[in-house]
C-alpha cells in the first residue's frame, strides 16, 4: 500500500467518524426537540384544563368582580372549582380554612348562593388578611366569611402553626376543612398540625381537602394523618398541584 492509498483511507475513516459524530448529534437534537414539544404539549393541556375550570368557576359564582389571578401561592382554578362543587353538593354549614385569599371568596360566595353557612379563615399575615376582607367586601359576601388574624406561634405543635385562640365558639362542627397553609418555607411538613389542632372542632362526618398534595411534604403529611386518624379514607386527584381529599 503506497502513501497515497493510505492517506485516502485515513481521510475516508476520518470522514466516517465525522459523519457518525454528526448523526449522533443530530439524533440528540431531534430527541431533545421531541422532549421540548412533548413538554410544551403537556403544559398546554394543563393551561387548557385550568382555563376550563376558571370559566366554569366564573359561571357558577357569578361574582360582580372578576376573580383575582390564581397563580403562584393562590389555589388553582381546578382546586377551587372542586371546593365550590363540594359546597354546592354537600351544603356544609361550617367551613374552616387554613390560609385566606381567593379561596375564601370562592367559599363565601358558594355559601351565599346556598343561603346558609359560614367560613372561618385562619391567616397569619395581617396585610393579606386585610386584602382578603377587602376582596370579600367588594364582592358583597363579607357576611359569609370571617378572616381571623392568626399569627404563627410555637405551641403544642412541633412547628409554628396558627394561633387559634381567636376562633369563636361557633367555629365548630366543621364539615369542610380546607388546608392551604401555612407556607412550606415555615417548616418541614408545615401543614401537618392542621388535623391535630382542629380535630376537636371537626364534625363527626367531615371532609378535609389538602392542596399542593403532589409535593413530598404533603404526601408525607397525608400518610401521617391516616396513621394517626385511621377513621379517615383518602383519595388523590391529579389536579395541577395535586389534591388529597380525606373523608370520614
C-alpha positions in Angstrom: 0.0 0.0 0.0 1.5 3.3 -1.1 1.3 6.5 0.9 -1.4 8.0 -1.4 -3.7 5.0 -0.8 -3.0 5.2 3.0 -3.8 8.9 3.0 -7.1 8.3 1.2 -8.1 5.5 3.7 -7.2 7.7 6.6 -9.3 10.6 5.1 -12.2 8.2 4.5 -12.0 6.9 8.0 -12.0 10.5 9.4 -15.0 11.3 7.2 -16.8 8.3 8.5 -16.0 9.2 12.1 -17.2 12.8 11.5 -20.4 11.5 9.8 -21.2 9.2 12.7 -20.5 12.1 15.2 -22.8 14.5 13.2 -25.5 11.8 13.0 -25.3 11.3 16.8 -25.5 15.0 17.5 -28.5 15.3 15.1 -30.2 12.4 16.8 -29.7 14.1 20.2 -31.1 17.4 18.9 -34.0 15.5 17.3 -34.8 13.7 20.6 -34.4 16.9 22.6 -36.8 18.6 20.2 -39.4 15.9 20.8 -39.0 16.3 24.6 -39.5 20.0 24.3 -42.6 19.6 22.1 -43.9 16.9 24.5 -43.4 19.2 27.5 -45.0 22.1 25.7 -47.9 19.9 24.8 -48.4 18.8 28.4 -48.1 22.4 29.6 -50.7 23.4 27.0 -53.0 20.7 28.3 -52.6 21.9 31.9 -53.3 25.5 30.9 -56.3 24.5 28.9 -57.7 22.5 31.8 -57.2 25.5 34.1 -58.9 27.8 31.7 -61.9 25.4 31.5 -62.0 25.3 35.3 -61.8 29.1 35.6 -64.6 29.6 33.1 -66.8 27.0 34.9 -66.0 28.7 38.2 -66.9 32.2 36.9 -70.2 30.8 35.5 -71.1 29.1 38.8 -70.2 32.0 41.1 -71.5 34.9 39.0 -69.5 37.4 41.1 -69.8 41.2 40.4 -66.0 41.4 40.2 -63.6 39.2 38.1 -61.8 36.6 40.1 -58.3 37.6 41.1 -55.3 35.8 39.5 -54.9 32.2 40.6 -51.2 31.6 40.1 -48.3 31.2 42.5 -49.5 30.7 46.1 -53.2 31.1 45.2 -55.3 28.0 44.7 -55.5 26.8 41.1 -58.9 27.0 39.3 -59.3 23.2 39.2 -58.9 23.0 43.0 -61.2 26.0 43.7 -63.8 24.5 41.3 -63.8 21.3 43.3 -64.3 23.3 46.5 -67.2 25.2 45.0 -68.8 22.0 43.7 -68.3 20.2 47.0 -70.1 23.0 48.9 -72.9 23.1 46.3 -73.5 19.3 46.7 -72.8 18.7 50.4 -74.0 22.1 51.7 -71.7 22.3 54.8 -72.9 24.7 57.5 -69.4 25.4 58.8 -66.2 25.6 56.7 -62.8 26.3 58.1 -59.8 27.3 56.0 -56.0 27.4 56.8 -54.9 30.5 54.9 -57.1 33.0 53.1 -57.4 34.7 49.7 -59.2 33.8 46.5 -60.3 30.5 48.1 -62.1 32.5 50.9 -64.0 34.4 48.2 -65.0 31.2 46.4 -66.1 29.5 49.6 -68.0 32.6 50.9 -69.8 33.1 47.5 -70.7 29.4 47.3 -72.2 29.5 50.8 -74.1 32.7 49.9 -75.6 31.0 46.9 -76.9 28.3 49.2 -78.2 30.9 51.6 -76.6 29.2 54.6 -73.2 28.5 56.2 -70.1 30.4 57.2 -66.3 30.1 56.6 -63.7 30.9 59.1 -60.3 31.5 57.6 -57.0 31.5 59.6 -54.5 34.0 58.2 -51.0 34.6 59.7 -50.2 37.7 57.5 -52.2 40.8 58.7 -51.8 42.6 55.4 -53.0 39.6 53.4 -55.9 39.2 55.8 -56.9 42.8 55.1 -56.7 42.2 51.4 -59.0 39.2 51.7 -61.5 41.2 53.7 -61.5 44.0 51.1 -62.0 41.4 48.4 -64.9 39.9 50.2 -66.5 43.4 50.7 -66.0 44.3 47.0 -68.0 41.2 46.1 -70.7 41.6 48.7 -70.0 38.4 50.7 -68.4 39.7 53.9 -71.3 38.3 55.9 -70.4 34.8 54.9 -66.8 34.8 56.0 -64.7 35.7 59.0 -60.9 36.2 58.4 -59.1 35.6 61.7 -55.7 37.2 62.4 -53.8 34.1 63.5 -50.1 34.6 63.7 -47.8 31.6 63.6 -46.8 30.6 67.1 -44.9 27.8 68.7 -47.3 25.9 70.9 -48.3 22.3 71.2 -47.4 21.6 67.6 -43.7 20.8 66.9 -43.6 23.6 64.2 -45.0 27.1 64.1 -48.8 27.0 63.4 -51.7 29.3 63.5 -52.8 30.8 66.9 -56.4 29.5 67.1 -57.2 31.4 70.3 -59.2 33.9 68.2 -61.6 31.3 66.8 -65.1 31.9 68.1 -67.2 29.2 69.7 -69.4 28.8 66.6 -66.3 27.7 64.6 -67.0 24.1 65.5 -68.8 21.1 64.0 -66.7 21.9 60.9 -67.9 19.8 57.9 -65.3 21.0 55.4 -61.7 21.9 56.3 -59.5 23.4 53.5 -55.8 23.2 54.2 -53.7 25.5 52.0 -51.3 26.9 54.6 -49.0 27.7 56.3 -46.4 28.2 53.5 -44.0 25.3 53.0 -41.0 27.5 53.9 -42.2 27.9 57.5 -41.1 24.4 58.5 -40.9 20.8 57.1 -44.4 19.4 56.8 -45.7 22.8 57.9 -49.4 21.8 57.4 -49.3 18.6 59.5 -50.7 20.3 62.6 -54.0 21.2 60.9 -55.7 17.9 61.8 -54.1 17.6 65.2 -55.0 21.2 66.2 -58.5 21.2 64.7 -59.7 17.6 65.1 -61.9 18.5 68.2 -63.6 21.1 66.1 -64.5 18.8 63.2 -67.9 17.3 62.8 -68.3 13.5 63.0 -68.8 13.4 59.2 -66.4 15.8 57.6 -64.1 16.3 54.6 -60.5 17.6 54.6 -59.0 19.0 51.4 -55.2 19.4 51.3 -53.9 21.4 48.4 -50.4 21.0 46.9 -50.7 17.3 47.5 -48.1 16.4 44.9 -45.3 17.8 47.0 -43.3 15.3 49.0 -44.1 17.0 52.3 -47.8 16.9 51.7 -47.6 13.2 50.7 -45.9 12.5 54.0 -48.5 14.6 55.8 -51.3 12.5 54.4 -49.6 9.3 55.4 -49.1 10.6 59.0 -52.7 11.7 59.2 -54.0 8.3 58.0 -51.8 6.5 60.6 -52.9 8.8 63.4 -56.6 9.0 62.3 -57.4 5.7 60.7 -61.1 6.5 60.6 -60.4 8.7 57.5 -60.2 7.5 54.0 -58.2 9.3 51.4 -58.3 9.9 47.6 -55.8 11.7 45.5 -56.8 13.8 42.5 -54.3 14.6 39.7 -55.0 18.3 39.7 -52.4 20.9 38.8 -50.8 20.9 42.2 -52.3 17.7 43.4 -55.3 17.4 45.8 -55.8 15.0 48.6 -59.3 14.5 50.0 -59.8 12.9 53.3 -63.3 11.9 54.5 -65.0 10.2 57.4 
